[in-house]
């Protein structure tokens, strides 16, 4: 007998397949049949040490899905502070306390892709990687790229490590009107996924994100999931 969980997962997989060209993420049954154990695949974001690589994750669907989050683990080895370099275990609130039933397998995969673009060394899964990122950011970027080449099939290239410099907290003055008072870097986390600035700003307003006088701050993963869901029309 088909369960409500299986029907939900089947619908989500169909949506992922239909939207693959736009979202860039893919998921399917690991054995070609079972809706309990999936494999997720996504390309690394550009302008990161991982760019050009393709990453696979194991996706286990619990019986109580979507009321409990899918369990995800990187199959592709990656040098990242929020992913264990040994086991592939992931530290991401969206997959634990920040999960909401309105989120989907697709939004979870997009959150992982975003995690590659914005690693958070303040809440690490791998302390050794986080220490390198904090103390030797250039070495971190080069090492992350080496792993991307070795394990994810990324092409070898010259890495621009300037992105790891401390960013300016306030949005540029000439962006104030377009970004409606929100910090540009916060908005660009989502525009880098292909969404328009205006759509992201609208999602921020609808979710109730604080403008914080245009200063940057880390969004909680629950908010990031809600914003992504709105941008994808799933809320």
C-alpha positions in Angstrom: 0.0 0.0 0.0 1.3 3.4 -0.9 1.8 5.6 2.1 1.2 9.4 2.3 5.0 9.7 2.8 5.6 7.9 -0.5 3.1 9.9 -2.3 4.7 13.1 -1.0 8.2 12.0 -2.0 7.1 10.8 -5.4 5.5 14.2 -6.1 8.6 16.0 -4.9 10.8 13.9 -7.1 8.6 14.7 -10.1 8.8 18.4 -9.3 12.6 18.2 -9.0 12.9 16.4 -12.4 10.6 19.0 -14.0 12.6 21.9 -12.6 16.1 20.4 -12.8 17.3 22.9 -15.5 16.2 25.8 -13.4 17.1 24.7 -9.9 20.3 22.7 -10.8 19.5 20.0 -8.2 18.6 16.4 -8.9 17.3 13.5 -6.7 16.1 9.9 -7.4 15.8 6.6 -5.7 19.3 5.2 -4.9 18.3 1.8 -6.2 15.9 3.1 -8.9 12.8 2.0 -7.0 12.7 2.7 -3.2 11.4 6.1 -2.1 13.0 5.6 1.3 16.6 5.9 0.3 17.5 8.5 -2.3 20.6 10.1 -3.9 20.8 13.8 -4.3 23.1 15.5 -6.8 24.0 19.2 -7.3 26.7 21.3 -8.9 28.9 23.5 -6.7 28.2 27.2 -6.8 30.5 29.3 -9.0 33.1 31.6 -7.5 33.8 29.1 -4.7 36.7 26.7 -4.2 34.3 23.9 -5.1 33.2 25.4 -8.4 33.0 22.9 -11.3 32.5 20.0 -8.9 29.5 17.8 -8.6 28.4 16.6 -5.2 26.3 13.6 -4.2 24.5 13.2 -0.9 22.7 10.2 0.6 19.1 11.1 1.5 17.2 8.8 3.9 13.5 9.6 4.2 12.0 8.8 7.7 8.5 7.3 8.1 7.2 10.6 9.6 8.4 12.8 6.7 7.7 15.6 6.1 7.1 16.2 9.8 10.7 15.1 10.4 13.5 16.2 8.1 15.3 13.9 5.7 18.6 12.6 6.9 21.4 13.7 4.6 25.1 12.8 4.4 27.7 13.8 1.8 28.8 10.8 -0.3 31.4 13.0 -2.1 34.3 14.0 0.2 34.5 17.7 0.8 36.7 20.1 2.8 34.1 22.3 4.5 33.7 23.3 8.1 30.1 22.2 8.3 30.7 18.8 6.8 32.7 16.0 8.4 35.8 15.3 6.2 35.7 11.7 7.5 32.0 10.7 7.5 30.2 13.3 5.4 27.9 14.2 8.3 26.3 17.7 8.0 25.8 20.4 10.5 22.8 22.5 9.2 19.8 23.6 11.2 17.5 23.2 8.2 18.1 19.4 8.5 17.4 19.4 12.3 15.7 22.0 14.5 15.1 24.4 11.7 13.1 21.9 9.6 9.5 22.8 8.7 7.0 20.5 6.9 6.6 23.2 4.1 10.2 22.5 3.1 11.1 19.8 0.6 13.9 17.6 -0.6 14.6 20.3 -3.2 14.9 23.1 -0.7 17.1 21.0 1.5 19.5 20.3 -1.5 19.5 24.0 -2.4 20.4 24.8 1.3 23.3 22.4 1.0 24.4 24.1 -2.2 24.2 27.4 -0.5 26.2 26.0 2.4 29.1 25.5 0.0 28.9 29.2 -0.9 28.6 30.4 2.7 30.5 28.1 5.0 29.9 28.9 8.7 33.0 28.2 10.8 31.2 29.4 13.9 29.0 26.3 14.1 31.3 23.6 12.7 30.9 19.9 12.1 34.6 19.5 11.5 36.7 21.5 14.0 40.0 21.0 12.0 38.5 22.5 8.8 36.9 25.4 10.8 40.3 26.1 12.5 42.0 26.3 9.1 39.3 28.6 7.7 39.5 30.9 10.7 43.3 31.1 11.0 44.5 30.5 7.5 41.6 31.3 5.0 43.9 31.2 2.0 45.1 27.7 2.8 41.5 26.6 3.5 40.4 27.8 0.0 43.3 26.1 -1.7 42.8 22.8 0.2 39.1 22.9 -0.4 39.8 23.3 -4.1 42.2 20.4 -4.1 39.6 18.1 -2.6 37.0 19.4 -5.2 39.4 18.5 -8.0 40.3 15.1 -6.5 36.8 13.9 -5.3 34.2 16.0 -7.1 35.6 16.3 -10.6 36.2 20.0 -10.5 38.7 21.5 -13.0 41.9 22.8 -11.6 42.1 26.6 -11.7 43.6 29.6 -9.9 41.5 30.4 -6.7 40.7 33.9 -5.8 40.9 34.0 -2.0 39.8 37.6 -1.6 36.2 36.4 -0.9 37.4 35.2 2.4 38.4 38.6 3.6 36.1 40.2 6.2 33.2 41.8 4.2 32.0 45.3 4.8 29.0 45.2 7.1 26.8 47.8 5.4 25.3 47.7 2.0 26.6 50.2 -0.6 24.6 53.5 -0.6 23.6 53.2 -4.2 22.1 49.8 -3.6 19.9 51.0 -0.7 16.8 51.6 -2.9 17.0 48.4 -4.8 17.7 46.3 -1.8 15.0 48.1 0.2 17.4 48.6 3.2 18.5 44.9 3.4 22.2 44.1 3.4 23.4 43.3 -0.1 25.4 40.3 0.9 22.4 38.7 2.7 20.2 39.2 -0.4 23.0 37.9 -2.7 23.0 34.6 -0.9 19.8 34.0 -2.8 20.4 35.9 -6.0 23.4 33.6 -6.5 20.9 30.8 -6.8 19.3 32.5 -9.8 16.5 34.5 -8.1 15.9 38.2 -8.9 16.8 40.8 -6.3 13.2 42.1 -6.2 11.9 38.6 -5.6 14.4 38.0 -2.7 13.5 41.3 -1.1 9.8 40.5 -1.3 10.5 37.1 0.3 12.5 38.8 3.1 9.6 41.2 3.8 7.0 38.4 3.8 9.0 36.2 6.1 9.7 39.2 8.4 13.5 39.5 8.1 14.9 42.4 10.2 16.7 45.0 8.0 19.2 45.6 10.9 19.9 49.1 9.5 21.5 47.5 6.4 24.1 45.6 8.4 25.0 42.0 7.7 24.1 39.2 10.1 23.7 35.4 9.8 20.2 34.3 9.1 18.9 31.4 11.1 18.6 28.3 8.9 14.8 28.1 9.6 14.5 31.6 8.0 16.7 30.6 5.1 14.5 27.5 4.5 11.3 29.6 4.6 12.7 32.2 2.2 13.9 29.5 -0.3 10.4 27.9 -0.1 8.7 31.2 -0.9 11.1 31.8 -3.8 10.3 28.4 -5.2 6.5 29.0 -4.8 6.2 26.2 -2.2 4.7 28.4 0.5 
